[in-house]
Amino acid sequence: STTIEYALPIDKRVTVRIYNMMGQVVKTLVNDEFQKAGRHRVVWDGTNEAGVRVASGTYIYSLEFGKYKKTKRMMLLK
């Protein structure tokens, strides 16, 4: 599993998603939830929406709130 940490400058609705390298959504960790300003963290256990473990490889996570979108790459190793 991996922990994704982020900080919000203001109270906003937030979405955090994991994508594969083809741009397909693997798992939605936070789905348009209202969160207060400050530091937050969410854990991805390496599974997809169906609860099935995904293959090792490179994945992208995105953090979206308001008009802001940040993406980063990460490696999943088994």
N, C-alpha and C positions, 0 to 999 in steps of 0.2 A: 504494500500500500504506500501511498505518498500523501503528504499534506500540502495543500496549496494555501498559502497565506496571502492576504491582501489587505489594504487599508483604504477606507472610504473617506474622502474629505467632507462629505455632507451626507445626510440621510437620503437614501435612494432605494429604488427597486433594483435588485441585482439578479443576474443570471450567470452561472458558471457551467460551462459545457466542456466535455472531452470529445475531440474529433480524431479520426484516423487520418492518414496521410492523403486519402482520397477526398477528404472534406466531409465525410459522413459522420453524423453525430453518433458517438459510441455510448455516451451516458451524460445525462443532465444531473449535475450535483446540486445546484441551486436554481430553482425555476421561478424567476420574476418575484422573488420574495423581498419584502421591505426590510431593510437593515439600517441600523443607526450608524452614524459616522464613527470611525475608529477602526481598529484592527480586527480582522476576522480570519478564520481558518476553516477549511473543509477537507475531508479525507476521501480519497478515491482508492478503493480496494482492488482495482484492476479488473473489475467486471463490467459487462455491458448492461443495458437496460433490462435484459432478461435474467440477469444475475449469473451469466456464464462468464468464466474467466476468458479474457482476451489474450491474443498472442503477444509474445515479446516483440518489441519494436518501438518506433518513434510515434508519439502521439502529440497532439496540440491541445492546449487548454485555452479557453477564452473567458475573459471576465468582461461583462457588459453591464453598464449602468448609465442611464440617460443616453447621451449621444457618444459616450466614451466606450471604446472597445480595445482591449489589450489582449494580445495572444503571445504565447510562449510555447516552445517545444520542450518535450521531456521524453526520456527513454524509460520504457518499462522492461525490466529484466526479471527473469524467473530463475 
